[in-house]
Amino acid sequence: MSCIDDPHRFENGRQVSAYFGLVPRQYQSGETDRNGRITKRGNPLARTILVECAWASLRYNPWAKGVYERICGKQKTRKKKAGIALARKIAVIAWAMLRDEKDWEPKQMIQVTESFGRMSTSLKDTLQNMKPKENSDQRKSRLRKEARAAQAASEGLTSKTTGQTPRKSTPATTRSAKAATPKRKSTATRSPRSTSQPNEKPRTKTSKPRRARQPVPRA
């Protein structure tokens, strides 16, 4: 997502694959038209991650394995080309999901995978039990609902044990209760600022006379 940024700036999947550098170079001169190695343009880390995802998907995903075998054609010299092509397809699928603003659906993944081949029971169980994807706001709202439900359940248990109905405190009642309670006044007496008596004269500072310097005798 951070590499693609705005998905609407790409018109088709060819521009996305060229943006990641997963397309071959073209050498054209007159009538000659030859394709070379991939361009390796764009973010190298994103390209490396896509290729690693392509190699890892060959173990668990029959769809990825079918695409790889179709492009490879059981030839040893075309294995790396098939891996790069599979990485390009994964990048285009991720871009299409961002463009259409759709989440990844495990049930649709099960249908597509089973149409290409047999799926392992462990992988099928994990996909079926997988929770839907949620953003930060949805996660916060879900956690709030769970906390409210847990609080209501705890209040119900306490009311059953004590035999009293739980009372909900409203903000109006709390404000009235605060207003009804009188404020305590401090009984501590403040000390007077000045302790001098009225008939006493103010003290004045007397300056001491300076001593005269004695002349230093000459040697």
PyRosetta script that sets phi, psi and omega in degrees:
from pyrosetta import init, pose_from_sequence

init()
pose = pose_from_sequence("MSCIDDPHRFENGRQVSAYFGLVPRQYQSGETDRNGRITKRGNPLARTILVECAWASLRYNPWAKGVYERICGKQKTRKKKAGIALARKIAVIAWAMLRDEKDWEPKQMIQVTESFGRMSTSLKDTLQNMKPKENSDQRKSRLRKEARAAQAASEGLTSKTTGQTPRKSTPATTRSAKAATPKRKSTATRSPRSTSQPNEKPRTKTSKPRRARQPVPRA")
pose.set_psi(1, -40.9)
pose.set_omega(1, -178.9)
pose.set_phi(2, -69.3)
pose.set_psi(2, -28.7)
pose.set_omega(2, 179.6)
pose.set_phi(3, -79.3)
pose.set_psi(3, -39.5)
pose.set_omega(3, -179.0)
pose.set_phi(4, -75.2)
pose.set_psi(4, -33.8)
pose.set_omega(4, -179.6)
pose.set_phi(5, 61.4)
pose.set_psi(5, -110.0)
pose.set_omega(5, -179.2)
pose.set_phi(6, -87.9)
pose.set_psi(6, 111.9)
pose.set_omega(6, -177.0)
pose.set_phi(7, -71.1)
pose.set_psi(7, -18.1)
pose.set_omega(7, -176.5)
pose.set_phi(8, -79.9)
pose.set_psi(8, -4.4)
pose.set_omega(8, 178.0)
pose.set_phi(9, -81.4)
pose.set_psi(9, -11.5)
pose.set_omega(9, 176.5)
pose.set_phi(10, -99.1)
pose.set_psi(10, 133.9)
pose.set_omega(10, -179.0)
pose.set_phi(11, -83.8)
pose.set_psi(11, -35.6)
pose.set_omega(11, -177.7)
pose.set_phi(12, -148.8)
pose.set_psi(12, 179.2)
pose.set_omega(12, -178.4)
pose.set_phi(13, -70.9)
pose.set_psi(13, -23.0)
pose.set_omega(13, 178.5)
pose.set_phi(14, -65.4)
pose.set_psi(14, -38.6)
pose.set_omega(14, 178.3)
pose.set_phi(15, -67.3)
pose.set_psi(15, -35.0)
pose.set_omega(15, 178.3)
pose.set_phi(16, -66.4)
pose.set_psi(16, -46.2)
pose.set_omega(16, 179.6)
pose.set_phi(17, -65.6)
pose.set_psi(17, -35.3)
pose.set_omega(17, 176.2)
pose.set_phi(18, -70.2)
pose.set_psi(18, -31.5)
pose.set_omega(18, 179.1)
pose.set_phi(19, -66.1)
pose.set_psi(19, -36.0)
pose.set_omega(19, 177.9)
pose.set_phi(20, -86.4)
pose.set_psi(20, -4.7)
pose.set_omega(20, 178.6)
pose.set_phi(21, 76.1)
pose.set_psi(21, 31.8)
pose.set_omega(21, -178.4)
pose.set_phi(22, -105.0)
pose.set_psi(22, 22.9)
pose.set_omega(22, 178.8)
pose.set_phi(23, -115.9)
pose.set_psi(23, 151.8)
pose.set_omega(23, -178.7)
pose.set_phi(24, -75.5)
pose.set_psi(24, 153.7)
pose.set_omega(24, 174.0)
pose.set_phi(25, -72.2)
pose.set_psi(25, 151.8)
pose.set_omega(25, 178.5)
pose.set_phi(26, -118.9)
pose.set_psi(26, 127.8)
pose.set_omega(26, 176.3)
pose.set_phi(27, -113.2)
pose.set_psi(27, 109.4)
pose.set_omega(27, -177.7)
pose.set_phi(28, -122.2)
pose.set_psi(28, 133.2)
pose.set_omega(28, 176.9)
pose.set_phi(29, -156.1)
pose.set_psi(29, 102.6)
pose.set_omega(29, -178.5)
pose.set_phi(30, 69.7)
pose.set_psi(30, -119.2)
pose.set_omega(30, -179.5)
pose.set_phi(31, -89.9)
pose.set_psi(31, -12.0)
pose.set_omega(31, -179.1)
pose.set_phi(32, -82.6)
pose.set_psi(32, 137.5)
pose.set_omega(32, 178.2)
pose.set_phi(33, -144.1)
pose.set_psi(33, 105.9)
pose.set_omega(33, -174.4)
pose.set_phi(34, -126.0)
pose.set_psi(34, 141.4)
pose.set_omega(34, 176.9)
pose.set_phi(35, -101.0)
pose.set_psi(35, 134.5)
pose.set_omega(35, 179.9)
pose.set_phi(36, -109.4)
pose.set_psi(36, -145.0)
pose.set_omega(36, 178.9)
pose.set_phi(37, -76.4)
pose.set_psi(37, 174.7)
pose.set_omega(37, -179.4)
pose.set_phi(38, -70.2)
pose.set_psi(38, 156.6)
pose.set_omega(38, -174.9)
pose.set_phi(39, -73.5)
pose.set_psi(39, -29.4)
pose.set_omega(39, -177.7)
pose.set_phi(40, 58.3)
pose.set_psi(40, 39.4)
pose.set_omega(40, 175.4)
pose.set_phi(41, -86.9)
pose.set_psi(41, 161.9)
pose.set_omega(41, 175.5)
pose.set_phi(42, 86.4)
pose.set_psi(42, -159.2)
pose.set_omega(42, -175.2)
pose.set_phi(43, -75.2)
pose.set_psi(43, 118.6)
pose.set_omega(43, -179.9)
pose.set_phi(44, -69.1)
pose.set_psi(44, -31.6)
pose.set_omega(44, 179.7)
pose.set_phi(45, -67.1)
pose.set_psi(45, -43.0)
pose.set_omega(45, 178.4)
pose.set_phi(46, -64.1)
pose.set_psi(46, -39.0)
pose.set_omega(46, 178.6)
pose.set_phi(47, -66.0)
pose.set_psi(47, -39.2)
pose.set_omega(47, 178.0)
pose.set_phi(48, -64.8)
pose.set_psi(48, -41.8)
pose.set_omega(48, 179.8)
pose.set_phi(49, -64.7)
pose.set_psi(49, -40.5)
pose.set_omega(49, 179.1)
pose.set_phi(50, -63.5)
pose.set_psi(50, -40.9)
pose.set_omega(50, 179.6)
pose.set_phi(51, -67.5)
pose.set_psi(51, -40.0)
pose.set_omega(51, 177.8)
pose.set_phi(52, -65.2)
pose.set_psi(52, -38.2)
pose.set_omega(52, 176.1)
pose.set_phi(53, -63.9)
pose.set_psi(53, -37.0)
pose.set_omega(53, 178.7)
pose.set_phi(54, -65.2)
pose.set_psi(54, -43.0)
pose.set_omega(54, 180.0)
pose.set_phi(55, -69.1)
pose.set_psi(55, -36.6)
pose.set_omega(55, -179.4)
pose.set_phi(56, -72.6)
pose.set_psi(56, -30.2)
pose.set_omega(56, -178.8)
pose.set_phi(57, -71.0)
pose.set_psi(57, -16.3)
pose.set_omega(57, 179.1)
pose.set_phi(58, -67.3)
pose.set_psi(58, -22.9)
pose.set_omega(58, -178.9)
pose.set_phi(59, -79.0)
pose.set_psi(59, -38.0)
pose.set_omega(59, -167.5)
pose.set_phi(60, -113.1)
pose.set_psi(60, -17.5)
pose.set_omega(60, -173.1)
pose.set_phi(61, -113.8)
pose.set_psi(61, 114.1)
pose.set_omega(61, 177.8)
pose.set_phi(62, -65.4)
pose.set_psi(62, -30.5)
pose.set_omega(62, 178.1)
pose.set_phi(63, -63.6)
pose.set_psi(63, -45.4)
pose.set_omega(63, 178.5)
pose.set_phi(64, -64.6)
pose.set_psi(64, -37.6)
pose.set_omega(64, 178.6)
pose.set_phi(65, -67.0)
pose.set_psi(65, -37.0)
pose.set_omega(65, 178.0)
pose.set_phi(66, -67.1)
pose.set_psi(66, -40.4)
pose.set_omega(66, 177.0)
pose.set_phi(67, -64.7)
pose.set_psi(67, -41.4)
pose.set_omega(67, -179.8)
pose.set_phi(68, -63.8)
pose.set_psi(68, -45.8)
pose.set_omega(68, -179.6)
pose.set_phi(69, -68.2)
pose.set_psi(69, -32.8)
pose.set_omega(69, 179.0)
pose.set_phi(70, -67.7)
pose.set_psi(70, -39.9)
pose.set_omega(70, 179.8)
pose.set_phi(71, -78.8)
pose.set_psi(71, -37.1)
pose.set_omega(71, -178.1)
pose.set_phi(72, -68.7)
pose.set_psi(72, -41.8)
pose.set_omega(72, 179.4)
pose.set_phi(73, 65.6)
pose.set_psi(73, 28.8)
pose.set_omega(73, 179.4)
pose.set_phi(74, 58.4)
pose.set_psi(74, 37.0)
pose.set_omega(74, 176.7)
pose.set_phi(75, -118.6)
pose.set_psi(75, 132.7)
pose.set_omega(75, -176.9)
pose.set_phi(76, -68.7)
pose.set_psi(76, -28.4)
pose.set_omega(76, -176.8)
pose.set_phi(77, -77.8)
pose.set_psi(77, -10.5)
pose.set_omega(77, -176.9)
pose.set_phi(78, -109.3)
pose.set_psi(78, 12.8)
pose.set_omega(78, -177.8)
pose.set_phi(79, -68.2)
pose.set_psi(79, -46.3)
pose.set_omega(79, -179.2)
pose.set_phi(80, -68.4)
pose.set_psi(80, -35.3)
pose.set_omega(80, 177.3)
pose.set_phi(81, -64.1)
pose.set_psi(81, -39.9)
pose.set_omega(81, 178.7)
pose.set_phi(82, -67.1)
pose.set_psi(82, -37.6)
pose.set_omega(82, 177.3)
pose.set_phi(83, -64.8)
pose.set_psi(83, -40.2)
pose.set_omega(83, 177.8)
pose.set_phi(84, -66.9)
pose.set_psi(84, -39.3)
pose.set_omega(84, 178.9)
pose.set_phi(85, -65.5)
pose.set_psi(85, -38.1)
pose.set_omega(85, 177.2)
pose.set_phi(86, -66.9)
pose.set_psi(86, -38.6)
pose.set_omega(86, 176.2)
pose.set_phi(87, -63.6)
pose.set_psi(87, -37.4)
pose.set_omega(87, 176.9)
pose.set_phi(88, -63.5)
pose.set_psi(88, -40.9)
pose.set_omega(88, 178.6)
pose.set_phi(89, -64.5)
pose.set_psi(89, -39.1)
pose.set_omega(89, 178.6)
pose.set_phi(90, -64.5)
pose.set_psi(90, -40.2)
pose.set_omega(90, 178.6)
pose.set_phi(91, -64.5)
pose.set_psi(91, -39.9)
pose.set_omega(91, 179.9)
pose.set_phi(92, -67.9)
pose.set_psi(92, -37.4)
pose.set_omega(92, 177.9)
pose.set_phi(93, -64.9)
pose.set_psi(93, -42.6)
pose.set_omega(93, 178.5)
pose.set_phi(94, -64.0)
pose.set_psi(94, -40.3)
pose.set_omega(94, 178.2)
pose.set_phi(95, -65.3)
pose.set_psi(95, -39.9)
pose.set_omega(95, 179.7)
pose.set_phi(96, -65.2)
pose.set_psi(96, -37.0)
pose.set_omega(96, 177.4)
pose.set_phi(97, -66.2)
pose.set_psi(97, -38.3)
pose.set_omega(97, 177.0)
pose.set_phi(98, -69.7)
pose.set_psi(98, -38.1)
pose.set_omega(98, -179.1)
pose.set_phi(99, -66.4)
pose.set_psi(99, -43.2)
pose.set_omega(99, -178.7)
pose.set_phi(100, -85.1)
pose.set_psi(100, -5.2)
pose.set_omega(100, -179.4)
pose.set_phi(101, 56.2)
pose.set_psi(101, 51.4)
pose.set_omega(101, 178.9)
pose.set_phi(102, -119.3)
pose.set_psi(102, 144.8)
pose.set_omega(102, 176.8)
pose.set_phi(103, -86.3)
pose.set_psi(103, 163.5)
pose.set_omega(103, 178.4)
pose.set_phi(104, -76.5)
pose.set_psi(104, 123.5)
pose.set_omega(104, -176.7)
pose.set_phi(105, -103.1)
pose.set_psi(105, 118.0)
pose.set_omega(105, 179.6)
pose.set_phi(106, -64.9)
pose.set_psi(106, -34.1)
pose.set_omega(106, -178.6)
pose.set_phi(107, -64.9)
pose.set_psi(107, -41.0)
pose.set_omega(107, 177.6)
pose.set_phi(108, -66.1)
pose.set_psi(108, -34.7)
pose.set_omega(108, 176.5)
pose.set_phi(109, -64.2)
pose.set_psi(109, -36.8)
pose.set_omega(109, 178.0)
pose.set_phi(110, -65.4)
pose.set_psi(110, -43.4)
pose.set_omega(110, -179.8)
pose.set_phi(111, -63.2)
pose.set_psi(111, -44.5)
pose.set_omega(111, -179.3)
pose.set_phi(112, -66.4)
pose.set_psi(112, -40.8)
pose.set_omega(112, -178.3)
pose.set_phi(113, -68.1)
pose.set_psi(113, -41.4)
pose.set_omega(113, 179.7)
pose.set_phi(114, -69.3)
pose.set_psi(114, -25.7)
pose.set_omega(114, 177.1)
pose.set_phi(115, -70.6)
pose.set_psi(115, -25.5)
pose.set_omega(115, 179.3)
pose.set_phi(116, -92.5)
pose.set_psi(116, -22.0)
pose.set_omega(116, -178.6)
pose.set_phi(117, 176.0)
pose.set_psi(117, -174.4)
pose.set_omega(117, -178.1)
pose.set_phi(118, -80.9)
pose.set_psi(118, 138.8)
pose.set_omega(118, 179.3)
pose.set_phi(119, -106.7)
pose.set_psi(119, 143.2)
pose.set_omega(119, 178.3)
pose.set_phi(120, -68.5)
pose.set_psi(120, 148.9)
pose.set_omega(120, -177.5)
pose.set_phi(121, -66.8)
pose.set_psi(121, -35.1)
pose.set_omega(121, 179.9)
pose.set_phi(122, -65.3)
pose.set_psi(122, -43.0)
pose.set_omega(122, 178.8)
pose.set_phi(123, -67.1)
pose.set_psi(123, -37.6)
pose.set_omega(123, 178.8)
pose.set_phi(124, -65.8)
pose.set_psi(124, -40.1)
pose.set_omega(124, 179.0)
pose.set_phi(125, -65.8)
pose.set_psi(125, -41.7)
pose.set_omega(125, 179.1)
pose.set_phi(126, -65.0)
pose.set_psi(126, -38.2)
pose.set_omega(126, 179.1)
pose.set_phi(127, -70.1)
pose.set_psi(127, -37.4)
pose.set_omega(127, 179.5)
pose.set_phi(128, -69.9)
pose.set_psi(128, -35.5)
pose.set_omega(128, -178.7)
pose.set_phi(129, -88.5)
pose.set_psi(129, 2.6)
pose.set_omega(129, -177.9)
pose.set_phi(130, -74.2)
pose.set_psi(130, 136.0)
pose.set_omega(130, 180.0)
pose.set_phi(131, -78.1)
pose.set_psi(131, 150.6)
pose.set_omega(131, 179.3)
pose.set_phi(132, -66.6)
pose.set_psi(132, 151.8)
pose.set_omega(132, -178.7)
pose.set_phi(133, -72.3)
pose.set_psi(133, 141.9)
pose.set_omega(133, -179.3)
pose.set_phi(134, -140.0)
pose.set_psi(134, 147.4)
pose.set_omega(134, 177.9)
pose.set_phi(135, -86.9)
pose.set_psi(135, -173.6)
pose.set_omega(135, -175.3)
pose.set_phi(136, -67.1)
pose.set_psi(136, -39.2)
pose.set_omega(136, 180.0)
pose.set_phi(137, -66.8)
pose.set_psi(137, -42.7)
pose.set_omega(137, 177.8)
pose.set_phi(138, -64.0)
pose.set_psi(138, -37.5)
pose.set_omega(138, 179.0)
pose.set_phi(139, -66.2)
pose.set_psi(139, -41.6)
pose.set_omega(139, 178.4)
pose.set_phi(140, -63.2)
pose.set_psi(140, -42.9)
pose.set_omega(140, 178.7)
pose.set_phi(141, -65.2)
pose.set_psi(141, -37.8)
pose.set_omega(141, 178.5)
pose.set_phi(142, -65.6)
pose.set_psi(142, -41.0)
pose.set_omega(142, 179.2)
pose.set_phi(143, -66.5)
pose.set_psi(143, -35.6)
pose.set_omega(143, 176.8)
pose.set_phi(144, -64.8)
pose.set_psi(144, -43.7)
pose.set_omega(144, 179.1)
pose.set_phi(145, -62.1)
pose.set_psi(145, -41.8)
pose.set_omega(145, 179.1)
pose.set_phi(146, -65.1)
pose.set_psi(146, -38.3)
pose.set_omega(146, 178.4)
pose.set_phi(147, -66.8)
pose.set_psi(147, -39.7)
pose.set_omega(147, 177.6)
pose.set_phi(148, -65.3)
pose.set_psi(148, -41.0)
pose.set_omega(148, 179.0)
pose.set_phi(149, -64.6)
pose.set_psi(149, -40.1)
pose.set_omega(149, 178.7)
pose.set_phi(150, -66.7)
pose.set_psi(150, -38.7)
pose.set_omega(150, 178.3)
pose.set_phi(151, -66.0)
pose.set_psi(151, -41.1)
pose.set_omega(151, 178.5)
pose.set_phi(152, -65.2)
pose.set_psi(152, -38.2)
pose.set_omega(152, 179.1)
pose.set_phi(153, -66.2)
pose.set_psi(153, -40.1)
pose.set_omega(153, 179.0)
pose.set_phi(154, -67.0)
pose.set_psi(154, -38.5)
pose.set_omega(154, 177.3)
pose.set_phi(155, -65.5)
pose.set_psi(155, -37.4)
pose.set_omega(155, 177.3)
pose.set_phi(156, -65.0)
pose.set_psi(156, -38.4)
pose.set_omega(156, 178.8)
pose.set_phi(157, -67.1)
pose.set_psi(157, -41.3)
pose.set_omega(157, 179.2)
pose.set_phi(158, -66.5)
pose.set_psi(158, -36.8)
pose.set_omega(158, 178.7)
pose.set_phi(159, -68.6)
pose.set_psi(159, -33.8)
pose.set_omega(159, 177.6)
pose.set_phi(160, -67.4)
pose.set_psi(160, -40.0)
pose.set_omega(160, -178.2)
pose.set_phi(161, -70.9)
pose.set_psi(161, -39.1)
pose.set_omega(161, -179.4)
pose.set_phi(162, -88.7)
pose.set_psi(162, -19.1)
pose.set_omega(162, -179.6)
pose.set_phi(163, 79.2)
pose.set_psi(163, 17.9)
pose.set_omega(163, 179.0)
pose.set_phi(164, -116.9)
pose.set_psi(164, 149.8)
pose.set_omega(164, 178.8)
pose.set_phi(165, -81.9)
pose.set_psi(165, 135.2)
pose.set_omega(165, -179.5)
pose.set_phi(166, -69.1)
pose.set_psi(166, 136.0)
pose.set_omega(166, 178.8)
pose.set_phi(167, -103.3)
pose.set_psi(167, 136.1)
pose.set_omega(167, 179.2)
pose.set_phi(168, -94.4)
pose.set_psi(168, 130.4)
pose.set_omega(168, 179.7)
pose.set_phi(169, -87.2)
pose.set_psi(169, 122.4)
pose.set_omega(169, 179.0)
pose.set_phi(170, -94.9)
pose.set_psi(170, 157.6)
pose.set_omega(170, 179.6)
pose.set_phi(171, -63.9)
pose.set_psi(171, -30.3)
pose.set_omega(171, -179.9)
pose.set_phi(172, -66.1)
pose.set_psi(172, -41.7)
pose.set_omega(172, -179.9)
pose.set_phi(173, -67.5)
pose.set_psi(173, -37.8)
pose.set_omega(173, 178.8)
pose.set_phi(174, -66.0)
pose.set_psi(174, -38.2)
pose.set_omega(174, 178.2)
pose.set_phi(175, -66.6)
pose.set_psi(175, -42.8)
pose.set_omega(175, 179.4)
pose.set_phi(176, -64.8)
pose.set_psi(176, -35.4)
pose.set_omega(176, 178.3)
pose.set_phi(177, -67.6)
pose.set_psi(177, -37.1)
pose.set_omega(177, 177.8)
pose.set_phi(178, -68.2)
pose.set_psi(178, -38.5)
pose.set_omega(178, 179.8)
pose.set_phi(179, -69.5)
pose.set_psi(179, -30.7)
pose.set_omega(179, -177.7)
pose.set_phi(180, -72.7)
pose.set_psi(180, -29.9)
pose.set_omega(180, -178.3)
pose.set_phi(181, -74.9)
pose.set_psi(181, 121.6)
pose.set_omega(181, -179.3)
pose.set_phi(182, -74.1)
pose.set_psi(182, 148.4)
pose.set_omega(182, 178.8)
pose.set_phi(183, -83.1)
pose.set_psi(183, 138.3)
pose.set_omega(183, 179.5)
pose.set_phi(184, -82.3)
pose.set_psi(184, 134.1)
pose.set_omega(184, 178.2)
pose.set_phi(185, -93.5)
pose.set_psi(185, 143.0)
pose.set_omega(185, -179.4)
pose.set_phi(186, -76.3)
pose.set_psi(186, 127.3)
pose.set_omega(186, -178.2)
pose.set_phi(187, -89.5)
pose.set_psi(187, -2.5)
pose.set_omega(187, -178.0)
pose.set_phi(188, -71.2)
pose.set_psi(188, 130.6)
pose.set_omega(188, 179.5)
pose.set_phi(189, -86.0)
pose.set_psi(189, 139.8)
pose.set_omega(189, 179.6)
pose.set_phi(190, -80.6)
pose.set_psi(190, 142.2)
pose.set_omega(190, 178.7)
pose.set_phi(191, -76.6)
pose.set_psi(191, 141.7)
pose.set_omega(191, 179.4)
pose.set_phi(192, -63.4)
pose.set_psi(192, 150.6)
pose.set_omega(192, -177.7)
pose.set_phi(193, -69.8)
pose.set_psi(193, -44.3)
pose.set_omega(193, -176.9)
pose.set_phi(194, -117.5)
pose.set_psi(194, 132.1)
pose.set_omega(194, 179.4)
pose.set_phi(195, -99.3)
pose.set_psi(195, 6.9)
pose.set_omega(195, -177.5)
pose.set_phi(196, -77.5)
pose.set_psi(196, 145.0)
pose.set_omega(196, 179.4)
pose.set_phi(197, -79.1)
pose.set_psi(197, 156.1)
pose.set_omega(197, -176.9)
pose.set_phi(198, -67.6)
pose.set_psi(198, -33.5)
pose.set_omega(198, -177.7)
pose.set_phi(199, -81.5)
pose.set_psi(199, -9.7)
pose.set_omega(199, -176.5)
pose.set_phi(200, -77.8)
pose.set_psi(200, 135.2)
pose.set_omega(200, 179.9)
pose.set_phi(201, -78.8)
pose.set_psi(201, 148.1)
pose.set_omega(201, 178.2)
pose.set_phi(202, -69.9)
pose.set_psi(202, 142.2)
pose.set_omega(202, -178.7)
pose.set_phi(203, -80.2)
pose.set_psi(203, 137.6)
pose.set_omega(203, 177.3)
pose.set_phi(204, -117.8)
pose.set_psi(204, 145.1)
pose.set_omega(204, -179.8)
pose.set_phi(205, -81.3)
pose.set_psi(205, 127.5)
pose.set_omega(205, 177.6)
pose.set_phi(206, -100.5)
pose.set_psi(206, 131.6)
pose.set_omega(206, -179.6)
pose.set_phi(207, -87.5)
pose.set_psi(207, 132.2)
pose.set_omega(207, 179.3)
pose.set_phi(208, -76.6)
pose.set_psi(208, 142.8)
pose.set_omega(208, 178.7)
pose.set_phi(209, -69.6)
pose.set_psi(209, 143.3)
pose.set_omega(209, -179.7)
pose.set_phi(210, -79.8)
pose.set_psi(210, 146.5)
pose.set_omega(210, 178.0)
pose.set_phi(211, -79.6)
pose.set_psi(211, 140.2)
pose.set_omega(211, 177.6)
pose.set_phi(212, -77.8)
pose.set_psi(212, 144.4)
pose.set_omega(212, -179.5)
pose.set_phi(213, -75.0)
pose.set_psi(213, 136.0)
pose.set_omega(213, 177.5)
pose.set_phi(214, -85.5)
pose.set_psi(214, 139.8)
pose.set_omega(214, -179.9)
pose.set_phi(215, -68.4)
pose.set_psi(215, 140.2)
pose.set_omega(215, 179.7)
pose.set_phi(216, -85.0)
pose.set_psi(216, 123.4)
pose.set_omega(216, -179.2)
pose.set_phi(217, -69.1)
pose.set_psi(217, 142.6)
pose.set_omega(217, 178.7)
pose.set_phi(218, -81.4)
pose.set_psi(218, 144.5)
pose.set_omega(218, -179.0)
pose.set_phi(219, -77.1)
pose.dump_pdb("model.pdb")
